[in-house]
Amino acid sequence: MAGKITNKEKRILAESLYMTGMTGKEISDYVKTSETQISRWKKEGKWEELRKVKTISNNQLIMNAYKASQAIYDLADKDDRVLNSKETDQVLKLSATVKNLERELNVQTATLVFKGFNEHLIKSGQLDLAKEFIEHQREFVLSLMPNE
């Protein structure tokens, strides 16, 4: 995803970075927008509250969704029947939830790995190399996000 990114894409990326524990300054440097804008998005999107609520990991949520889907299938199987429309709708919604959680998890994982890698480069005196990689890392993380 080369080229200019939209404010919506910046906001989505900034929120994801915030959820990983990055500071407003770190985020503003990464997404190339002002700290004031990050602060505004943080307040409007209630990111602080969302980060506090994220006590259950995405992996746990994914596993819960898979278990719920399996329970629906097991119930139908027990009754020796196919899923009815309500159950099918529930399974489809759970599948969409899993897909979204996995996408978010991929973005968060890549962001955390790149953050750690950049910190390693900086600590080992490779600031120029870190600067060189940041734009490529940013583009990669944006490529993991949905195109809406």
C-alpha positions, 0 to 999 in steps of 0.5 A, spaced: 500 500 500 504 505 497 502 512 496 498 517 501 494 514 506 487 517 508 486 520 515 481 514 516 487 509 515 491 513 519 486 513 525 485 505 524 492 504 525 493 509 530 488 506 534 491 499 533 498 502 535 495 505 541 492 498 543 499 495 543 501 500 549 505 505 544 505 513 547 501 518 543 508 521 541 510 514 538 504 514 534 504 521 531 511 519 529 509 513 526 503 515 522 505 522 521 500 526 524 500 531 530 500 529 537 494 533 538 490 529 532 492 523 536 489 525 542 483 528 539 482 521 536 483 517 542 478 522 546 473 521 540 474 513 540 474 512 547 481 508 546 483 509 553 476 505 555 477 500 550 484 499 552 482 497 559 476 493 557 481 489 553 483 484 559 481 478 554 486 477 549 484 476 542 486 469 542 481 467 547 476 471 544 477 467 537 477 461 541 470 462 544 467 464 538 470 457 535 467 454 541 460 457 540 460 455 533 462 448 535 456 448 540 451 450 535 453 445 530 453 439 536 446 441 537 444 440 530 448 434 530 445 431 536 438 432 533 440 429 527 438 435 523 442 441 519 442 448 521 436 452 521 436 459 519 438 462 525 443 458 527 446 459 520 446 466 521 449 466 528 455 461 525 456 466 520 456 472 525 461 468 529 466 467 523 466 474 521 468 476 528 474 471 528 476 474 521 476 481 524 479 479 530 485 475 526 486 481 522 487 485 528 491 480 531 496 480 525 496 488 525 498 488 533 503 482 532 506 486 526 506 492 530 509 489 536 515 486 532 517 492 528 517 496 535 521 491 538 526 491 532 526 498 531 528 499 539 534 494 538 536 497 532 536 504 536 540 501 542 545 498 537 547 504 534 543 503 528 539 509 528 539 511 520 537 503 519 531 504 523 529 510 520 530 507 513 526 501 515 520 505 519 517 507 512 517 500 509 514 497 516 508 502 516 506 500 509 506 493 511 502 494 517 497 498 513 497 492 507 494 488 513 488 492 514 482 492 511 481 496 504 474 499 506 
